[in-house]
Structure formats: C-alpha cells, structure tokens
C-alpha cells in the first residue's frame, strides 16, 4: 500500500456494505487478545493463576505438568470471557443495526455514516468508517443529564433541544492508523453534530482499547463515567475485567 496515499472522507454508499462490515468485524474482534493479556496480567488474576497452579502441583503429586495444566485452564477461562464479550457484541450489532444500514443511516436524517477512502494501485479502498446516531432528549432532561464545560455551563442549556451525537462505531484499518484518519473521522462526526444542533459528541470505549482512549484524550474528549454493562453475563464481564468508558466532548 502507498504509504503516502491521501485519505478522503465521503458519505456511505450501498456498494460499501461488504467493506464496512469487514472493517467492523475485524475492528471489534481485534480487541480480544489485548483484553485477555490485560486481564491475565491483573494482580487478582495472577494470584488466582498461582493458586490453581499450586493446587494442580499438589493434587498431581508434585507434578509440574499438572500445575501447568491447571494454570492454563484458568487462563483459558479468562480468554473465553474476553472472547465472549467482543464476539457477543459483534453478533448483536451485525444482527440488528448493521443488518439494515440503509434504513438506519441513509433514510434517517438524524443519523449518518461516512467512510474513509484511499487510492491503492489506481483503485479506491475503504480504510475507515464512522457512524453517528442522534440521541434527542427534551431540554429539561438534557440539562439534568448534561455535561458541564470548563465554565460550569451545561451542554444543551441554550439549545431548544438537548441530546447528543453518539458514535455508533468508528474503525480504521490497521495499515492506515497513526496517519490522521481517526482524527478526520472524529472531526466529521463533530461537524455533523454541529449541523444537527447536538451540543456534544459521545463515544463509548472499552478499557482494553488503550490507543483509542489516548486518541480521544488527545482530541479533547473527557471521561464522564464508566460502567461494566458489556451486555454479557456479569460474571463474564468481571472475569474479563472489561469496563466501558464514556468519553464526551462539547462541539
């Protein structure tokens, strides 16, 4: 791929369906291994791994193989939990919102979807995508749930309607990262929020996505809350030690 290929942002077209679905799938599943390594490296899990390995050693009659087997089994359980979170999320999204992109994003003026495109060997290739959903709430509700800016004002106080733009997903292909594509996609989403009179842009990021979190903070996003609602079983989420961080930025 041309390392200096310029990137352009354009609205989604139905012909992009396969490319966008592929980017989305890869972008979600690539977080399984970082989540796993982060989880097994946590002090609590290291303690459990040591304990079950010792138990295997003792129960196996001073068998190092048994100790390794017990430790590997525990690591396998943690990996399964991490995999379950991201694969479950992917399957839900592909079976719901992503199953009818045209209706959700093209036929609804409150929502939109864009792709980043580069020229490769004379052909255009989709290398990034961002989708935004407008969440409309009443002015009073928006004030109650609003986000205070540096001057203590609440986003949405001066607008007729409250609400915010929610990044449904944002993905950049591996070979186009650290080239400003993510920044361009986020800026496109922010410009859309301004056009729609949505005072803030909201993005949920899972805790293993360290690069995405770093980019959000660099672009001025602030973490406003975190929670463990990954839509997986709560014990799966606890063992995977994955949390969801809500990042927000006034536009």
Residue frames as qw, qx, qy, qz and C-alpha x, y, z in Angstrom:
[[0.000, 0.887, 0.461, 0.000, 0.00, 0.00, 0.00],
 [0.347, 0.609, -0.042, 0.712, 1.19, 3.51, -0.80],
 [0.458, -0.362, -0.525, 0.618, 2.40, 4.94, 2.50],
 [0.058, -0.236, -0.078, 0.967, 1.56, 8.50, 1.38],
 [0.056, -0.445, -0.750, -0.486, -1.84, 7.79, -0.15],
 [0.195, -0.158, 0.195, -0.948, -4.18, 10.70, 0.69],
 [0.009, -0.370, -0.906, 0.206, -7.37, 9.94, 2.58],
 [0.266, -0.209, -0.214, -0.917, -10.78, 11.38, 1.75],
 [0.201, 0.239, 0.806, -0.503, -13.98, 11.18, 3.78],
 [0.345, -0.061, -0.475, -0.807, -17.28, 10.66, 1.99],
 [0.700, -0.092, 0.300, -0.642, -20.83, 9.51, 2.82],
 [0.451, -0.073, 0.889, -0.009, -21.54, 5.79, 2.87],
 [0.563, 0.271, -0.415, -0.661, -22.87, 4.16, -0.30],
 [0.922, -0.057, 0.196, -0.328, -24.73, 0.82, -0.53],
 [0.817, 0.447, -0.349, 0.106, -21.79, -0.57, -2.51],
 [0.084, 0.614, -0.632, 0.465, -19.65, -0.14, 0.63],
 [0.830, -0.384, 0.021, -0.403, -21.67, -2.72, 2.58],
 [0.955, 0.014, -0.230, 0.187, -19.13, -5.56, 2.36],
 [0.475, 0.446, -0.354, 0.671, -16.10, -3.36, 3.09],
 [0.317, -0.570, 0.256, -0.713, -17.77, -1.69, 6.07],
 [0.910, -0.318, -0.037, -0.265, -18.98, -4.99, 7.53],
 [0.867, 0.158, -0.296, 0.368, -15.48, -6.45, 7.17],
 [0.207, 0.521, -0.352, 0.749, -13.86, -3.42, 8.83],
 [0.583, -0.521, 0.139, -0.607, -16.39, -3.56, 11.64],
 [0.970, -0.167, -0.167, -0.048, -15.84, -7.28, 12.24],
 [0.726, 0.245, -0.328, 0.552, -12.04, -7.01, 12.31],
 [0.012, 0.581, -0.247, 0.776, -12.18, -3.82, 14.39],
 [0.719, -0.503, 0.085, -0.472, -14.25, -5.50, 17.09],
 [0.984, -0.119, -0.123, 0.055, -12.53, -8.87, 17.25],
 [0.573, 0.498, -0.372, 0.534, -9.01, -7.40, 17.37],
 [0.272, -0.658, 0.342, -0.614, -9.68, -6.33, 20.97],
 [0.928, -0.283, -0.187, -0.152, -9.98, -9.90, 22.26],
 [0.813, 0.091, -0.324, 0.475, -6.25, -10.54, 22.70],
 [0.137, 0.474, -0.304, 0.815, -5.43, -7.12, 24.26],
 [0.638, -0.501, 0.036, -0.583, -8.32, -7.66, 26.68],
 [0.953, -0.157, -0.255, 0.044, -7.04, -11.15, 27.52],
 [0.646, 0.232, -0.357, 0.634, -3.45, -10.09, 28.14],
 [0.130, -0.524, 0.222, -0.812, -4.60, -7.15, 30.23],
 [0.786, -0.428, -0.073, -0.440, -6.89, -9.39, 32.27],
 [0.934, -0.114, -0.273, 0.200, -4.41, -12.20, 32.98],
 [0.492, 0.337, -0.321, 0.736, -1.81, -9.59, 33.93],
 [0.399, -0.697, 0.010, -0.596, -4.05, -8.11, 36.62],
 [0.034, -0.428, 0.769, -0.473, -2.76, -8.80, 40.16],
 [0.721, -0.076, 0.419, -0.547, -6.01, -10.58, 41.13],
 [0.914, 0.326, -0.120, -0.209, -5.79, -12.95, 38.18],
 [0.425, 0.561, -0.669, 0.241, -2.08, -13.52, 38.70],
 [0.345, -0.348, 0.694, -0.527, -2.90, -14.56, 42.25],
 [0.865, 0.115, 0.252, -0.418, -5.60, -16.96, 41.07],
 [0.759, 0.513, -0.397, -0.053, -3.27, -18.40, 38.41],
 [0.145, 0.512, -0.761, 0.370, -0.60, -19.03, 41.02],
 [0.568, -0.195, 0.579, -0.552, -3.12, -20.60, 43.41],
 [0.911, 0.236, 0.094, -0.324, -4.62, -23.00, 40.87],
 [0.611, 0.562, -0.550, 0.085, -1.15, -23.92, 39.62],
 [0.107, -0.431, 0.775, -0.449, -0.05, -24.77, 43.16],
 [0.757, -0.006, 0.416, -0.504, -3.26, -26.75, 43.64],
 [0.865, 0.415, -0.212, -0.185, -2.53, -28.67, 40.45],
 [0.332, 0.573, -0.705, 0.256, 1.03, -29.32, 41.59],
 [0.353, -0.293, 0.727, -0.510, -0.13, -30.69, 44.95],
 [0.821, 0.158, 0.304, -0.456, -3.07, -32.70, 43.61],
 [0.799, 0.509, -0.300, -0.110, -0.89, -34.14, 40.88],
 [0.910, -0.326, 0.067, 0.246, 1.63, -35.45, 43.36],
 [0.349, -0.682, 0.309, 0.564, 4.27, -32.76, 42.76],
 [0.607, 0.370, 0.570, 0.413, 3.55, -32.77, 39.05],
 [0.096, -0.419, 0.147, 0.891, 4.74, -29.72, 37.14],
 [0.050, -0.193, -0.741, -0.641, 2.63, -30.80, 34.20],
 [0.208, -0.647, -0.733, 0.030, -0.48, -30.78, 36.39],
 [0.208, -0.624, -0.215, 0.722, 0.45, -27.36, 37.70],
 [0.043, -0.199, 0.450, 0.869, 0.84, -26.06, 34.14],
 [0.112, -0.373, -0.829, -0.401, -2.43, -27.69, 33.10],
 [0.192, -0.704, -0.608, 0.313, -4.39, -26.09, 35.94],
 [0.151, -0.558, 0.015, 0.816, -2.88, -22.67, 35.24],
 [0.005, -0.033, 0.638, 0.769, -3.56, -22.98, 31.52],
 [0.106, -0.534, -0.827, -0.140, -7.17, -23.99, 32.21],
 [0.147, -0.732, -0.389, 0.540, -7.71, -20.87, 34.27],
 [0.089, -0.405, 0.327, 0.849, -6.14, -18.73, 31.55],
 [0.002, -0.220, -0.821, -0.527, -8.48, -20.43, 29.07],
 [0.091, -0.696, -0.690, 0.180, -11.48, -19.42, 31.15],
 [0.110, -0.679, -0.062, 0.723, -10.32, -15.79, 31.15],
 [0.068, -0.173, 0.611, 0.769, -9.76, -15.89, 27.39],
 [0.007, -0.460, -0.854, -0.242, -13.24, -17.32, 26.85],
 [0.083, -0.762, -0.479, 0.427, -14.74, -14.45, 28.85],
 [0.081, -0.550, 0.236, 0.797, -12.87, -11.83, 26.81],
 [0.031, 0.029, 0.792, 0.609, -13.86, -13.53, 23.58],
 [0.006, -0.576, -0.817, 0.032, -17.49, -13.80, 24.68],
 [0.027, -0.710, -0.251, 0.657, -17.74, -10.06, 25.31],
 [0.062, 0.503, -0.391, -0.768, -16.49, -8.96, 21.90],
 [0.031, -0.089, -0.890, -0.446, -17.98, -11.77, 19.81],
 [0.025, 0.596, 0.768, -0.233, -21.32, -11.29, 21.55],
 [0.060, 0.683, 0.078, -0.724, -21.21, -7.56, 20.85],
 [0.034, 0.292, -0.651, -0.700, -20.32, -8.20, 17.20],
 [0.000, 0.279, 0.933, 0.227, -23.12, -10.72, 16.68],
 [0.062, 0.687, 0.581, -0.432, -25.72, -8.40, 18.23],
 [0.074, 0.648, -0.128, -0.747, -24.69, -5.44, 16.11],
 [0.038, 0.172, -0.781, -0.599, -24.48, -7.45, 12.87],
 [0.019, -0.384, -0.919, -0.087, -27.89, -8.97, 13.56],
 [0.006, 0.777, 0.510, -0.369, -29.56, -5.66, 14.44],
 [0.077, 0.854, -0.032, -0.513, -28.30, -2.23, 13.39],
 [0.113, -0.494, 0.665, 0.548, -25.78, -3.46, 10.82],
 [0.420, 0.273, 0.856, 0.127, -28.39, -5.70, 9.20],
 [0.278, 0.787, 0.504, 0.222, -30.14, -2.68, 7.69],
 [0.423, -0.284, -0.009, 0.860, -27.61, 0.12, 7.40],
 [0.075, 0.346, 0.450, 0.820, -29.56, 1.94, 4.70],
 [0.363, -0.719, -0.523, -0.280, -32.67, 2.35, 6.85],
 [0.588, -0.638, -0.287, 0.406, -30.81, 3.34, 9.99],
 [0.430, -0.456, 0.120, 0.770, -28.28, 5.74, 8.49],
 [0.181, 0.089, 0.514, 0.834, -29.34, 6.76, 4.98],
 [0.195, -0.576, -0.632, -0.481, -33.08, 7.15, 5.44],
 [0.452, -0.773, -0.389, 0.216, -32.91, 8.79, 8.86],
 [0.310, 0.803, -0.068, 0.504, -31.67, 12.41, 8.64],
 [0.511, -0.813, 0.208, -0.186, -30.69, 12.36, 12.33],
 [0.804, -0.345, 0.429, 0.225, -28.07, 9.67, 11.71],
 [0.535, 0.775, -0.300, -0.152, -25.21, 9.37, 9.30],
 [0.876, -0.207, 0.353, 0.254, -22.37, 7.11, 8.21],
 [0.328, 0.868, -0.336, -0.162, -19.11, 8.02, 6.47],
 [0.950, -0.022, 0.121, 0.288, -16.17, 6.07, 5.11],
 [0.164, -0.801, 0.426, 0.387, -12.51, 6.99, 4.73],
 [0.876, 0.435, 0.198, 0.064, -11.16, 6.13, 1.32],
 [0.270, -0.687, 0.492, 0.461, -7.63, 5.92, -0.11],
 [0.721, 0.597, -0.249, -0.249, -6.32, 5.27, -3.59],
 [0.598, -0.417, 0.675, 0.119, -4.43, 1.97, -3.85],
 [0.369, -0.058, 0.791, 0.484, -2.93, 0.91, -7.21],
 [0.158, -0.048, -0.482, -0.860, -5.43, 3.07, -9.04],
 [0.449, -0.458, -0.706, -0.301, -8.42, 1.71, -7.10],
 [0.332, -0.552, 0.238, -0.727, -10.32, 3.24, -4.20],
 [0.564, -0.138, -0.793, 0.183, -10.26, 1.27, -0.96],
 [0.511, -0.735, -0.104, -0.435, -12.35, 1.85, 2.18],
 [0.560, 0.201, -0.615, 0.518, -9.92, 2.04, 5.12],
 [0.055, -0.081, -0.593, 0.799, -12.03, 3.65, 7.83],
 [0.291, -0.534, -0.625, -0.489, -15.62, 4.21, 8.89],
 [0.012, -0.089, -0.569, 0.817, -17.55, 6.23, 11.46],
 [0.262, -0.529, -0.684, -0.429, -21.27, 6.22, 12.24],
 [0.027, -0.044, 0.432, -0.900, -23.21, 8.68, 14.38],
 [0.237, -0.568, -0.770, -0.169, -26.65, 8.29, 15.96],
 [0.129, -0.429, 0.117, -0.886, -28.54, 11.35, 17.21],
 [0.333, -0.403, -0.800, 0.293, -29.97, 10.91, 20.70],
 [0.142, -0.501, -0.137, -0.843, -32.69, 13.51, 21.17],
 [0.326, -0.461, -0.723, 0.397, -33.97, 14.43, 24.62],
 [0.087, -0.912, -0.346, -0.201, -36.05, 17.32, 25.93],
 [0.204, 0.729, -0.272, 0.593, -34.30, 20.47, 27.11],
 [0.585, -0.647, 0.281, -0.401, -35.06, 19.73, 30.77],
 [0.980, -0.136, 0.125, 0.068, -33.86, 16.15, 30.51],
 [0.701, 0.524, -0.155, 0.458, -30.79, 17.29, 28.61],
 [0.074, -0.774, 0.335, -0.532, -29.91, 19.71, 31.40],
 [0.796, -0.488, 0.264, -0.243, -30.33, 17.02, 34.04],
 [0.944, -0.021, 0.242, 0.222, -28.08, 14.64, 32.13],
 [0.457, 0.869, -0.122, 0.148, -25.80, 17.27, 30.65],
 [0.816, -0.042, -0.113, 0.565, -22.07, 17.65, 30.80],
 [0.203, -0.941, -0.047, 0.265, -20.54, 20.69, 32.46],
 [0.668, 0.592, -0.084, 0.443, -17.93, 22.55, 30.44],
 [0.556, 0.073, -0.346, 0.752, -14.96, 24.50, 31.78],
 [0.096, -0.320, 0.099, -0.937, -17.17, 27.47, 32.67],
 [0.189, 0.131, 0.791, -0.567, -19.67, 25.38, 34.57],
 [0.575, 0.241, -0.100, -0.776, -22.32, 25.57, 31.86],
 [0.630, 0.072, 0.765, -0.112, -24.37, 22.55, 30.96],
 [0.014, -0.094, 0.729, 0.678, -24.35, 21.39, 27.38],
 [0.103, -0.449, -0.829, -0.318, -27.80, 21.87, 25.95],
 [0.094, -0.560, -0.522, 0.636, -28.94, 24.68, 28.27],
 [0.134, 0.510, -0.096, -0.844, -29.07, 27.24, 25.49],
 [0.122, 0.017, -0.804, -0.581, -30.37, 24.91, 22.78],
 [0.655, -0.108, -0.088, -0.743, -34.06, 24.39, 22.15],
 [0.965, -0.087, -0.186, -0.162, -33.47, 20.65, 22.37],
 [0.469, -0.650, 0.598, 0.022, -30.98, 18.71, 24.41],
 [0.961, 0.252, 0.112, -0.015, -29.41, 15.45, 23.34],
 [0.292, -0.679, 0.588, 0.329, -26.10, 14.42, 21.86],
 [0.731, 0.481, -0.421, -0.239, -24.49, 12.63, 18.97],
 [0.764, -0.396, 0.507, -0.046, -23.40, 9.11, 19.80],
 [0.275, 0.544, -0.735, -0.297, -20.61, 7.44, 17.86],
 [0.945, -0.006, 0.047, -0.325, -22.16, 4.09, 16.99],
 [0.884, -0.178, 0.247, 0.356, -18.78, 2.79, 15.89],
 [0.257, 0.900, -0.323, -0.137, -15.50, 4.04, 14.48],
 [0.888, -0.136, 0.357, 0.255, -12.87, 1.82, 12.88],
 [0.287, 0.827, -0.419, -0.240, -9.64, 2.48, 10.99],
 [0.963, 0.197, -0.171, 0.074, -7.86, -0.33, 9.19],
 [0.782, -0.487, 0.082, 0.379, -4.55, -1.38, 10.73],
 [0.649, 0.149, 0.249, 0.703, -2.38, -0.12, 7.85],
 [0.117, 0.695, 0.227, 0.672, -3.91, 3.37, 7.95],
 [0.548, -0.776, -0.286, 0.127, -3.53, 4.05, 11.67],
 [0.500, -0.602, 0.048, 0.621, -1.41, 6.88, 13.05],
 [0.350, 0.173, 0.448, 0.804, -1.88, 8.84, 9.84],
 [0.151, 0.145, 0.122, -0.970, -4.65, 11.18, 10.96],
 [0.318, -0.242, -0.747, -0.531, -7.53, 9.09, 9.59],
 [0.339, -0.503, -0.751, 0.261, -9.12, 8.64, 13.00],
 [0.118, -0.405, -0.213, 0.881, -8.83, 12.36, 13.66],
 [0.186, 0.028, -0.461, -0.867, -10.54, 13.13, 10.33],
 [0.363, -0.365, -0.818, -0.257, -13.37, 10.73, 11.07],
 [0.285, -0.524, -0.603, 0.530, -13.95, 12.20, 14.53],
 [0.017, -0.297, 0.035, 0.954, -13.93, 15.72, 13.10],
 [0.263, -0.165, -0.668, -0.676, -16.52, 14.65, 10.53],
 [0.373, -0.495, -0.781, 0.070, -18.72, 13.35, 13.33],
 [0.221, -0.477, -0.360, 0.771, -18.30, 16.61, 15.28],
 [0.087, 0.102, -0.323, -0.937, -19.20, 18.70, 12.23],
 [0.331, -0.343, -0.775, -0.415, -22.35, 16.62, 11.80],
 [0.330, -0.536, -0.663, 0.405, -23.32, 17.24, 15.43],
 [0.081, -0.336, -0.065, 0.936, -22.95, 20.98, 14.90],
 [0.228, -0.077, -0.566, -0.788, -25.20, 20.81, 11.85],
 [0.459, -0.418, -0.757, -0.204, -27.78, 18.85, 13.83],
 [0.287, -0.656, 0.172, -0.677, -27.57, 21.26, 16.79],
 [0.887, -0.345, -0.297, 0.078, -26.34, 18.49, 19.06],
 [0.171, -0.935, 0.256, -0.173, -24.15, 20.10, 21.73],
 [0.381, -0.611, 0.694, -0.015, -21.83, 17.16, 22.41],
 [0.729, 0.325, -0.571, -0.195, -20.35, 14.03, 20.91],
 [0.696, -0.442, 0.490, -0.283, -20.31, 10.85, 22.99],
 [0.652, 0.407, -0.633, -0.089, -18.14, 7.79, 22.44],
 [0.839, -0.432, 0.274, -0.184, -18.06, 4.56, 24.45],
 [0.484, 0.585, -0.646, 0.074, -14.67, 2.83, 24.55],
 [0.927, -0.322, -0.194, 0.007, -13.84, -0.47, 26.24],
 [0.473, -0.827, 0.285, 0.105, -10.97, -0.34, 28.71],
 [0.784, -0.144, 0.430, 0.424, -8.56, -2.53, 26.65],
 [0.531, 0.706, 0.274, 0.379, -8.69, -0.02, 23.77],
 [0.495, -0.605, -0.051, 0.621, -5.73, 2.00, 25.04],
 [0.335, 0.047, 0.399, 0.852, -4.85, 3.52, 21.65],
 [0.082, -0.652, -0.567, -0.497, -8.43, 4.71, 21.12],
 [0.440, -0.800, -0.344, 0.219, -8.54, 6.19, 24.62],
 [0.485, -0.374, 0.120, 0.781, -5.26, 8.01, 24.03],
 [0.178, 0.303, 0.497, 0.794, -6.60, 9.47, 20.77],
 [0.242, -0.775, -0.545, -0.209, -9.84, 10.57, 22.45],
 [0.476, -0.732, -0.178, 0.454, -7.95, 12.42, 25.18],
 [0.424, -0.139, 0.308, 0.840, -5.65, 13.99, 22.60],
 [0.028, 0.450, 0.557, 0.697, -8.70, 15.28, 20.73],
 [0.175, -0.272, 0.221, -0.920, -10.15, 16.83, 23.88],
 [0.686, -0.366, -0.516, -0.359, -12.60, 14.16, 25.00],
 [0.200, -0.435, 0.621, -0.621, -13.17, 13.81, 28.73],
 [0.372, -0.178, -0.911, 0.005, -14.19, 10.65, 30.55],
 [0.412, -0.394, 0.061, -0.820, -17.51, 11.28, 32.27],
 [0.782, -0.277, 0.369, -0.419, -18.30, 7.84, 33.64],
 [0.276, 0.317, -0.894, -0.155, -17.51, 4.14, 33.43],
 [0.789, -0.109, 0.292, -0.529, -19.61, 1.02, 33.85],
 [0.274, -0.267, 0.917, 0.110, -19.49, -2.73, 33.44],
 [0.698, 0.420, 0.425, -0.395, -22.51, -3.14, 31.18],
 [0.027, -0.395, 0.739, 0.545, -20.99, -5.04, 28.26],
 [0.765, 0.149, -0.136, -0.611, -24.30, -6.87, 27.66],
 [0.586, 0.164, -0.792, 0.044, -22.52, -10.10, 28.55],
 [0.735, -0.516, -0.439, 0.026, -23.18, -12.08, 31.71],
 [0.225, -0.926, 0.198, -0.229, -21.94, -10.04, 34.66],
 [0.791, -0.464, 0.360, 0.173, -19.60, -12.81, 35.78],
 [0.768, 0.392, 0.245, 0.443, -18.12, -12.97, 32.30],
 [0.184, 0.890, -0.022, 0.417, -17.52, -9.22, 32.42],
 [0.526, -0.804, 0.262, -0.094, -15.99, -9.42, 35.89],
 [0.864, -0.197, 0.351, 0.302, -13.61, -12.22, 34.95],
 [0.630, 0.541, 0.216, 0.513, -12.61, -10.42, 31.75],
 [0.374, -0.582, -0.162, 0.704, -12.14, -7.23, 33.78],
 [0.223, 0.326, 0.446, 0.803, -13.53, -5.17, 30.92],
 [0.031, 0.662, 0.473, -0.581, -15.25, -1.88, 31.64],
 [0.351, 0.656, 0.455, 0.489, -16.83, 0.67, 29.31],
 [0.284, -0.415, -0.147, 0.852, -15.58, 4.25, 29.48],
 [0.281, 0.833, 0.466, 0.104, -17.83, 7.06, 28.27],
 [0.406, -0.192, 0.129, 0.884, -15.88, 9.83, 26.58],
 [0.198, 0.850, 0.488, -0.019, -17.57, 13.15, 25.78],
 [0.370, -0.106, 0.153, 0.910, -16.65, 16.36, 24.03],
 [0.243, 0.759, 0.327, -0.508, -18.53, 19.61, 23.54],
 [0.532, 0.300, 0.516, 0.600, -18.78, 20.53, 19.90]]
